[in-house]
Amino acid sequence: MTTDPAASDPASAACWIAHGRRPEHADVLASVWTDYPDLPSDAPLHERTARSRARVAALRPFNDAIREEAERERQRTNFACVAKRVASGQIRPFDQAILQARAEHGYNWDAAVLYAQGRYAAEQGWESRDFSAPSGETSPAYAQGFRDGGGCFEDLFDVARRSYAAAMRQEDRFPAPGKALVSRPAPSSWPSPTDAPRPALWSKRTVIIGAATASNAAVGLMTMLQAQPGHEMAHIIIADVGRGFRAWRSAEPAQTGNPADQLRALFAGIESDDLLIIADGEDLA
């Protein structure tokens, strides 16, 4: 059996082709070994070491190009796989977010995956957790996806708002038997929570006004009250030191007896969310 000497000579392209290299790669490798062949074994050690280092340095651009080419192929293959799934009807939010990250932000594969993770976390109502970044930090791609998904790092109630919205979307997808679907505004249009008290309906408001204050035309309190639309639905009670408690526009107290019984009778059946007392002097006492 005859063996081709070139198949074992690193300065020959045939050697590298025999080891599975593509012809264009084999030519580059062979040319480098031609320029920097191994020195004889009896050559001084420092010369042989210098020759090996020179060959490694000469091969560095080639090896870098190989890694870049492999990375481009990985990116192309991964994106193509996701695009194929979406095109075939296997539409998943995570896959769509990956393709959106590339189309809208120009992200490579790794950044697009981080973007999709951030967006998915925001849309599911989860906290922001970027495990690829150091503790307490967030990568730019993940942060962009989190914001595009409706997340807000500066909002104290962000998680509560998004988790509620996610639960409502889930309920819309799988409504309880017999429950009709109800349209509602998009979560992005909801006002942010505040510490301000919610406004009460007039029917849930109770106002206790001292008789002296109510009759004082200079103050004009009753005139201002009557100018408010819906005031007639409120429960307005007059506190009169001489006559006890009575409903506004009523000449007589709710019942005879001590003021506590009168007030208790006036509050019977009332569920108030808002109570306002305007009185002074003996009426307040």
VONUKE-91793 format. One line per 8 residues: number of its first residue (from 1); for each residue x, y, z of C-alpha. Coordinates in steps of 0.25 Angstrom, whole numbers, plus 2048, in hexadecimal, padded with zeros to 3 digits. Example, Ala and Ser with C-alpha at 12.3 -4.5 7.8 and 13.67 -1.06 7.14 Angstrom:
2
1	831 7EE 81F ~ 837 7FC 81D
This chain:
285
1	800 800 800 ~ 806 80D 7FC ~ 804 819 805 ~ 804 827 7FF ~ 80F 82F 806 ~ 807 83C 804 ~ 7FC 836 80D ~ 805 837 819
9	80D 844 815 ~ 806 850 81C ~ 80C 859 811 ~ 803 852 807 ~ 7F5 856 805 ~ 7F2 847 803 ~ 7F6 844 811 ~ 7EB 84E 817
17	7E1 849 80D ~ 7E3 83B 812 ~ 7E0 840 820 ~ 7D3 846 81C ~ 7D6 854 819 ~ 7D0 85B 80D ~ 7D9 85E 801 ~ 7DA 86D 803
25	7DD 86B 812 ~ 7E7 860 80E ~ 7EF 86A 805 ~ 7F0 874 810 ~ 7F5 86A 81A ~ 7FF 864 811 ~ 805 871 80D ~ 807 875 81C
33	80E 868 81E ~ 816 86A 812 ~ 81B 878 817 ~ 81D 873 825 ~ 821 864 825 ~ 825 85C 831 ~ 834 85D 834 ~ 83D 851 835
41	83C 84A 843 ~ 84B 84D 845 ~ 848 85C 844 ~ 849 865 850 ~ 83D 865 859 ~ 83B 874 859 ~ 83B 873 849 ~ 831 868 849
49	828 870 853 ~ 829 87D 84B ~ 826 876 83E ~ 819 870 844 ~ 815 87D 84A ~ 817 884 83C ~ 80E 879 836 ~ 803 87B 840
57	804 88A 83E ~ 803 888 82F ~ 7F7 87F 830 ~ 7EF 888 83A ~ 7E8 890 82F ~ 7E4 883 828 ~ 7DF 87D 836 ~ 7D7 88A 839
65	7D1 88A 82B ~ 7CD 87B 82D ~ 7C6 87F 83B ~ 7BF 88B 835 ~ 7BA 882 829 ~ 7B5 878 833 ~ 7AE 883 83B ~ 7A7 888 82F
73	7A2 87B 82B ~ 79D 878 839 ~ 795 886 839 ~ 790 882 82B ~ 78B 874 82F ~ 785 879 83C ~ 77D 884 836 ~ 779 87B 82A
81	774 871 833 ~ 76B 87B 83B ~ 766 881 82E ~ 762 873 829 ~ 75A 870 835 ~ 753 87D 834 ~ 750 87C 825 ~ 74B 86E 827
89	740 873 831 ~ 747 86F 83E ~ 746 87E 843 ~ 74B 87F 851 ~ 74D 88D 857 ~ 75C 88A 85B ~ 75F 886 84C ~ 758 893 847
97	760 89B 851 ~ 76D 896 84C ~ 76A 899 83E ~ 765 8A7 842 ~ 772 8AA 84A ~ 77A 8A7 83D ~ 770 8AF 834 ~ 76E 8BB 83D
105	77B 8BC 845 ~ 785 8B5 83C ~ 789 8AB 847 ~ 791 89F 845 ~ 78C 891 84A ~ 791 892 858 ~ 78C 8A1 85A ~ 77F 89D 853
113	77D 891 85D ~ 77F 89B 869 ~ 775 8A5 863 ~ 76B 899 862 ~ 76D 895 870 ~ 76B 8A4 875 ~ 75F 8A5 86D ~ 759 898 871
121	75B 89B 87F ~ 754 8A9 87E ~ 748 8A3 877 ~ 746 898 881 ~ 746 8A1 88C ~ 754 89C 892 ~ 75F 8A4 899 ~ 76B 8A8 891
129	775 89D 892 ~ 781 89E 889 ~ 789 892 88D ~ 793 895 882 ~ 798 8A2 888 ~ 79F 8A4 896 ~ 796 8A5 8A2 ~ 78F 8B2 8A3
137	791 8B5 894 ~ 789 8B3 887 ~ 78F 8B1 879 ~ 78A 8BC 86F ~ 783 8B2 866 ~ 77B 8AC 872 ~ 778 8B9 877 ~ 773 8BD 869
145	76A 8B1 868 ~ 765 8B3 876 ~ 760 8C1 872 ~ 75B 8BD 865 ~ 752 8B3 86C ~ 74C 8BE 875 ~ 756 8BD 881 ~ 75B 8C9 888
153	767 8C9 891 ~ 763 8D6 898 ~ 755 8D3 89C ~ 753 8CD 8AA ~ 746 8C6 8A6 ~ 74B 8C1 899 ~ 74B 8B2 89D ~ 73D 8B3 8A3
161	737 8BA 897 ~ 73D 8B1 88D ~ 73A 8A4 894 ~ 72B 8A9 895 ~ 72B 8AC 886 ~ 731 89E 883 ~ 726 897 88C ~ 71B 89F 885
169	721 89A 877 ~ 721 88C 87C ~ 713 88D 881 ~ 70F 893 873 ~ 716 887 86C ~ 70F 87D 876 ~ 702 883 87B ~ 6FA 87C 886
177	6EE 874 880 ~ 6E2 87E 87D ~ 6EB 88A 87F ~ 6EA 894 874 ~ 6F7 89B 86F ~ 6F7 8A9 873 ~ 700 8B3 86B ~ 709 8BC 873
185	714 8C6 870 ~ 722 8C2 86D ~ 72B 8C1 87A ~ 734 8CC 873 ~ 728 8D6 874 ~ 726 8D3 883 ~ 72A 8DF 88C ~ 735 8DC 896
193	731 8D9 8A4 ~ 733 8E5 8AE ~ 731 8E7 8BD ~ 726 8F1 8BA ~ 718 8EC 8C0 ~ 70E 8E7 8B6 ~ 702 8F1 8B4 ~ 6F5 8ED 8BB
201	6E8 8EC 8B4 ~ 6DE 8F7 8BA ~ 6D5 8EB 8BE ~ 6E0 8E7 8C7 ~ 6E3 8F4 8CD ~ 6DE 8F9 8DB ~ 6E0 908 8DF ~ 6DD 90D 8ED
209	6DB 91C 8ED ~ 6D9 925 8F9 ~ 6CC 92D 8F9 ~ 6D4 93A 8FB ~ 6DD 937 8EF ~ 6D1 932 8E7 ~ 6C9 93F 8E9 ~ 6D5 949 8E8
217	6D2 94F 8DA ~ 6E0 956 8DA ~ 6E7 949 8DA ~ 6DE 944 8CF ~ 6E1 935 8D2 ~ 6D3 930 8CE ~ 6D3 938 8C1 ~ 6E0 932 8BD
225	6DB 924 8C1 ~ 6CE 925 8B9 ~ 6D6 929 8AD ~ 6DD 91C 8AC ~ 6D6 912 8A3 ~ 6D1 906 8AA ~ 6D1 90C 8B8 ~ 6C3 908 8BB
233	6C7 8F9 8BB ~ 6D1 8FC 8C7 ~ 6CC 8FA 8D6 ~ 6CD 908 8DC ~ 6CA 90A 8EB ~ 6C9 917 8F2 ~ 6CE 917 901 ~ 6C6 922 909
241	6CA 924 917 ~ 6BC 927 91B ~ 6B4 91D 913 ~ 6BE 911 911 ~ 6C1 90A 904 ~ 6B8 90B 8F8 ~ 6B8 908 8E9 ~ 6BA 914 8E0
249	6AD 91A 8DB ~ 6A6 913 8E7 ~ 6A0 91C 8F2 ~ 6A0 912 8FC ~ 6AB 908 902 ~ 6AB 8FA 8FE ~ 6A4 8F6 90B ~ 6A3 8FC 919
257	6AD 8F8 923 ~ 6BC 8FB 926 ~ 6C5 8FF 91A ~ 6CC 8F1 919 ~ 6BF 8EA 916 ~ 6BB 8F5 90C ~ 6C9 8F3 905 ~ 6C8 8E4 906
265	6BA 8E5 8FF ~ 6BF 8EE 8F4 ~ 6CB 8E4 8F1 ~ 6C2 8D8 8F0 ~ 6C3 8D1 8E3 ~ 6CE 8DA 8DE ~ 6DC 8D5 8D9 ~ 6E5 8E1 8D8
273	6F2 8E1 8D1 ~ 6F5 8F0 8D4 ~ 6F1 8F8 8E1 ~ 6F3 907 8E2 ~ 6EF 90F 8EF ~ 6EE 91E 8EE ~ 6EB 924 8FB ~ 6F0 92D 906
281	6ED 932 914 ~ 6E1 92C 91B ~ 6DD 924 90E ~ 6EA 91D 90E ~ 6E9 91A 91C
